[in-house]
Amino acid sequence: GHITAQTLMSILRDKASGICVDAEGFRTAGSMVSVLPRDPALPCVHFFTATPDPSRSVFKPFVFVAGIKPVPQVRSPTFLQDPARQIPRFQSSVDRRHELYRRHQAALELMEQDR
């Protein structure tokens, strides 16, 4: 048959098969699925969970090519009144989570509701 990245992600999330483990002293640390196109002109796309338990994680796409520009969604936000740069330092706090992390957390909350 035709195996897709989605098929592999489903396999890595399968607890019944024993591939995805979250108990008994051992835990799946993270998972990765790569799409390697046959056309050398197309970039490879790598999907990482970067979090434990793939059954509850979102696979996030990454492309590694020369000259790629970081997208704003993965940069920590900057602040005009940054507590790290004020004297005395850290008298207040700010939310430094980047957009991709926030969306991952929102997706995780939805996945938890579906359990």
C-alpha positions as CSV (number, residue, x, y, z in Angstrom):
1,G,0.0,0.0,0.0
2,H,0.8,3.7,0.1
3,I,2.4,4.8,3.3
4,T,2.1,8.5,4.2
5,A,3.6,10.6,6.9
6,Q,0.2,10.5,8.6
7,T,0.2,6.7,8.5
8,L,3.6,6.7,10.2
9,M,2.5,9.2,12.8
10,S,-0.5,7.0,13.6
11,I,1.8,4.0,14.1
12,L,4.1,6.0,16.4
13,R,1.1,7.0,18.5
14,D,-0.2,3.4,18.8
15,K,0.0,2.3,22.5
16,A,-1.7,-1.1,22.0
17,S,1.2,-2.3,19.8
18,G,3.8,-1.3,22.3
19,I,5.4,1.2,20.0
20,C,4.3,4.2,22.1
21,V,5.2,3.6,25.7
22,D,4.4,5.7,28.7
23,A,4.7,3.4,31.7
24,E,6.7,0.6,33.4
25,G,9.8,2.7,33.9
26,F,10.3,3.4,30.2
27,R,8.7,6.3,28.1
28,T,8.9,7.1,24.5
29,A,11.0,10.3,24.6
30,G,9.9,11.8,21.3
31,S,9.2,10.8,17.7
32,M,10.2,11.8,14.2
33,V,8.8,11.2,10.8
34,S,10.7,12.3,7.7
35,V,9.4,12.9,4.2
36,L,12.3,12.4,1.7
37,P,11.1,13.3,-1.8
38,R,12.6,11.5,-4.8
39,D,12.9,14.8,-6.6
40,P,16.2,16.4,-5.4
41,A,14.8,19.9,-6.1
42,L,12.2,19.4,-3.3
43,P,13.3,19.8,0.4
44,C,13.0,17.1,2.9
45,V,10.4,17.7,5.6
46,H,11.0,16.3,9.1
47,F,8.1,16.2,11.7
48,F,9.2,16.1,15.3
49,T,7.1,15.8,18.5
50,A,9.9,17.1,20.7
51,T,7.8,16.0,23.6
52,P,7.2,12.7,25.4
53,D,4.3,10.5,24.5
54,P,3.6,10.8,20.8
55,S,0.0,9.8,21.4
56,R,-0.5,13.2,23.1
57,S,1.9,15.2,21.0
58,V,1.7,17.3,17.8
59,F,4.1,16.5,15.0
60,K,5.6,19.8,14.0
61,P,7.2,20.2,10.6
62,F,10.8,21.4,10.1
63,V,12.7,22.0,6.9
64,F,16.5,22.3,6.9
65,V,17.8,24.1,3.8
66,A,20.5,26.7,3.2
67,G,19.4,30.3,3.5
68,I,16.1,29.5,5.3
69,K,14.7,32.4,7.3
70,P,13.2,31.7,10.7
71,V,9.5,32.3,10.8
72,P,8.1,34.6,13.5
73,Q,5.9,31.8,14.9
74,V,9.0,30.1,16.4
75,R,10.8,33.1,17.8
76,S,10.4,34.1,21.4
77,P,8.5,37.4,21.5
78,T,10.3,40.6,22.3
79,F,9.1,43.3,24.7
80,L,9.7,47.1,24.9
81,Q,9.6,46.8,28.7
82,D,11.5,43.6,29.0
83,P,11.9,42.6,32.7
84,A,15.3,41.0,31.8
85,R,16.7,44.4,30.7
86,Q,15.2,46.6,33.5
87,I,17.0,47.5,36.7
88,P,16.3,45.9,39.1
89,R,15.9,42.9,36.9
90,F,12.9,40.5,36.8
91,Q,10.6,42.5,39.0
92,S,7.7,41.4,36.6
93,S,7.2,38.6,34.2
94,V,6.1,38.2,30.6
95,D,4.9,35.3,28.5
96,R,7.9,34.3,26.3
97,R,6.2,31.3,24.7
98,H,6.4,31.5,20.9
99,E,3.3,31.0,18.8
100,L,4.2,27.4,17.7
101,Y,4.5,26.4,21.4
102,R,1.2,28.1,22.3
103,R,-0.6,26.3,19.4
104,H,1.0,23.0,20.5
105,Q,-0.4,23.5,24.0
106,A,-3.8,24.3,22.6
107,A,-3.8,21.2,20.4
108,L,-2.7,19.1,23.4
109,E,-5.6,20.4,25.4
110,L,-8.0,19.5,22.6
111,M,-6.5,16.0,22.4
112,E,-6.9,15.6,26.2
113,Q,-10.6,16.5,25.9
114,D,-11.1,13.8,23.2
115,R,-9.9,11.0,25.6
